[in-house]
Amino acid sequence: MRESDQVPQLPFRFVGGLELRSRTIGYILAGQGVYQLFAQLVLFPYVVDHIGSLKTFRLVALLYPVLYFVTPYLVLLSGKTRMVVLAVILIWKVTFQAAAYPSNTMLLTNSAPSLLLLGTINGSAAAAASFSRAVGPTVSGLVQSAGLGVGCLGIAWWSNGAIAVIGAIECLWMRAPKSTPTALSTHSVTTHSVDGFSVDGCSAQDEVSFDAAATVTTAEDQVGSKTLFPSL
């Protein structure tokens, strides 16, 4: 978007863009991708090891609204100051993005009552994320167009910031799970010992089948022993 010649009416009424060249945008995206790898592979594990996944998620959730609020004001800057602030905002955004999704996934996984439910939980989370990625840009674009029509560039950003505030408030009630899910946490486990072998987690039908097979096997062994060793 081109820069605007209109005089901004702070704090909310202003329009305009950064008017960046395509080559500059390409460089920015390439640098963002490189830093994304660093943040995901190096920075995120370091932070989680020191403060845990819950505190990491809370830190990101509480500061995300600030990022949404200040980003539109970038168009009011000029020269080298604009590019420096743009770099800071991009690093801020990529760092939070690299920390938010993995920590959220870790919390969901550890909160599952059983490993048998992880498919349902992770599938629902992925479906919700995909739905948001599909609907979000459409709704944000409509809000952005409406905001530009009334001379308010940041209305779409601030609307997202308001939603982020709700999420930040909700995260204050989150609690870290005390234990990790187990494969048989929702099922009773029975242990049987047959001829020195143990069988765990058998149902009633499996127990009957196993006992019947063991009986047949024992009878066959006894017949074989009598045949080979008649004196026994």
N, C-alpha and C positions, 0 to 999 in steps of 0.2 A: 504494500500500500504506500502511496506517495505521502510525503510530508504535507501537513496542512498549513495554510497561511492564516487560518482563523486564530484569533486571540483566545487562548484558553480561559475559561471561567471556572477557576478552581473553587472547590476541590474535585468536582465530578464532571463538569461539562467541558470536554475537550475531545478532539478527533485527530487523526493523522496516523502515519506509519513510519517505519524506519527507512524505507526506500533503499533497500539493499540490492546489490547486483546479484545475478544468479551465481556467479563464481564465488562471491563472498558467502552466500548461503550454503553452497556446496562445501566450502572449507569449514564452516561452522558445524554442519552436520557430520562431517568426517571427524572433526575434533571431539564432537559430542559422543560419537560411537567409540572412539578410543578411550575416552574417560569412562564411558559406561562399563567397559570391560574391567578397567582398574577398580572402579567402585564396587562392581559385583564380585570380583574374585579376590580382592585384597582388603578394601575398606570395610565392606559389610561383615565378613567373618571376624575381623578385628573388633569391630564395635559390639557385635553380638557376644563374643567371648568375654567382653569386659562388663557389659551391662545387661545382657540377656535379651531375648527376642521381644518380651513384653515391653520393657522400657524403650527399646529401639522403636517399636511400633508407636508407642505413646509420643515419643519425641517427634517423630515424623508427622503424626496426626495433628499434634498441637501447633506445629509451625507451618503446616501446609496452608492454612487460611491466610497467613501473613504473605506467603509467596503469591497467592492469587490476588491479594489486595494491591501489592506494590508493583506488579508487572506492568499494568497499563501505563503507569507514569513514566515508563522508559521512553516513550515518544516525546516527552517534554524536554529531554536532554539533547545535547548536541556534541558533535566532534568526538574527541577521544574519550570523553567522559561517558558518552553513550555506549561505546564499545566495551569499556571496562565494566560498566554496570551490567551490560548484556552478558558478558562472560561470567560474572558473579551469579546472575540469575540462572544461567544454564547449568553451572556447576551445582548450584543449590537444587535445582529441579531434578537433575540426573542422579545426584546423590540420594535424594529422598525417594526417587522412583526405585533405585537399586535396593533401598532398605525396606520400603513399604511392602512390596509384594512377597519377597521371601519370608520376612518376619510374620506376615499375615498367614502364609501357608504353613509355617512351622507351628503357629498357635492353633490353627485349625486341626492339624494332624495330631498334635499332642492333646487336644481336647476331645478327640474321638473316644467314645467308650470302648470301642473294639476295632481291631484292624479290619474286621469284616465290613465295617461301615465306612471305611475310608473312600471306597469307590463312590458311594453315594454323596458323601460330604464334599470331596474334591470335585466331583462332577457338577454338583449344584453350584459350588463356588466358581468354577470355570464358566458355567452357563450364565451366571449373573454378571461376571466380568465381560463376557462376550456381548451380552445384551446391552451393557452400559457403553461399550466401545461402538456398538452399532447405532444406538439411539443418541448418545451424548453429542457427537459432532453435529448431528442434524438439529437437535434442539439448541445447541450453543450457537450454531450458524444463524438460526432464526432470531435468537435473542440479540446476537451481534448486529444483524441487519436492522432490527428495530431500534437498537441503541444508536447506531450511526444516523438513523433517520431523525433522531431528536438531539443529535450532537453529543452523545455520551458513548465514548469508545469502550469504557471499561465495564459496562453493565454485564456483559457475558462473563467476564473474569470475576466480578464481584458476586454474581449469582452462584458460580461454582464455589467461590469462597464461603458463601453462606451455607451451602451444603456441606463443605468441609468442616465448618464450625460444628454442625450437628454430629458429624463423625468424631470430631475431637472430644466433644462432651461425652459421647457414648463410650469412648475408649477409657475414660476414667473409672468406669465400673467393671472393666475387664480384669480378670484374675488369671494368673498363670496356673496351668494344670499342675496338680501335685504328683501325678504319675503319668507314664506314657501308656498308650493303649496296648493291649495284648491280644493275641489271636483268639484266645478262648475265654475272654473276660465275661462274655454274656452267655456262656454255656457251662454246664456242669461237666466235670472231668472225672471219669472213672478209670481206674487202673486195674488191669488183670494180669496175672502172671501164669503163663502156661508153659511148662517144660523149660523154665528159666528165662522166658521172654516176656516182656511187659508190653501191653497194648493200651494206649491212652486215648481217651476221648471217644469211646465206642458208644453207639446208640444201643437201645434194647434189641433191635433187630440184628445189628452187627454182632452183639454179644452172643445171640442164639446161633447165628451162622458160624461164628468163630468157634464156639463151644462144640457145635456139631462136627465141624471140620477137624477139631482136635480129637474128638472121640473116635472118628473114623480112622484118623491117622494112627492113633494109639492102637486100635484093634488090628489094623493092617500090620503094624510093627510086631504085635504079639504073634499073629499068624505066621509072619515071615520068620520070626525067631524060632517057633515050634518046628517049622519046616527044615530050617538049617540046622537047628540043634534040638533033635527030638528028646534028648534027655532032660532038657530044661523044662 
